[in-house]
Amino acid sequence: QDRIALDHENAQRLGIACQQSKSLRVREERIDTNIILCDVHQEHGTASDVVDLLASNGIKCLTTGKQTIRLVTHLNVSEEDTDRACEILRTI
């Protein structure tokens, strides 16, 4: 499978998992790239709090604002990594 297509598919899966999270809301209606931007609901802390929580579970992401995180899929993110990240994202 084309690597870019796989990255976009993994990003869509991550986006769905983020939507299933109590603390996150995906900014875009559709995810057409390998980048997912999510707003963190204030009652669940700040973006930094979520980044730290995800990092403690082996998921790397960045803040792009006080209440916004950015997740990216790329060559070094496997389908298995995405599966694991989705499981964790759904629980936060």
N, C-alpha and C positions, 0 to 999 in steps of 0.2 A: 504494500500500500504506500502511496505517496506520503512522504514524511510530513509535509505541510498539512495535507488532508487529515492525517492522524492527529497532529497537534490540535487542529481545529475541532475534531471530533472529541478529543480529550477535554478541550476547553468547554465544549457544550455540556459534557457530562459533569464537569466541575460546577458549571453555572447552575445546572439543575440541583445539584447537592447543596449549593449555597442558598438557593431559593427554599429548600426544605429545612434550612437552619432557622432556629428561632431568632438568632441574633444578626442575620445578614439579609440584605436585599440587593439583588443584582441590578445594576444601573440600566443596562441595555435590555430591551425587549427580546432581541435576538443577539446571539453571540456569533459573529461572523469571522472572528480572527482567533488568535491564540491567547488573547488577553481578556481577563475577566475583572471588571471593577465592581466592588461591592460596598454598599454603605452599611456601617455598623449601627444598629439601633442603640440609641444612647443609654437605654436601661440595661444594656449588656456591656457597658464600658466604652472605651475609646478604641480607635483602630490599633493603637500601640498595644493595648491589652490583648486584642485578638491576635495580632502578629506574634506576641510573646507566647500565647496559649498554643497557637499552631506550631510555632518553632519547637515548643516542648514536646510536640508530637511528631516532629520530623518534617513538617511542612514549611517551606520557605516562601514568604510573601513579603510585600512591602506596604508601608503606609503611603498614601498619596494625599492625605489630608487628615484632619483630626478624627474624622469618622469614616474614612474611606481606605479600603485595602485593595491591592492589585495582585492578582495571581496570574502567572504566565506558564503556558506549556511550551516545551521545547525539546530538542533532541535528547536531553538528559533526563526527561520525564517519561517513564515507560507507562504502558497501559496498567501494569500492576501498581505502580506508584499512584496513578490516577484513581484506581479502585480504592486503595487505602486512604487517599486524601478525601475521596467522596464519603467514605464511611465516617471519618472524623468530622468533616464539615457538617454533616447532617446532625451531629450530636451537640454542636456548640450553640 
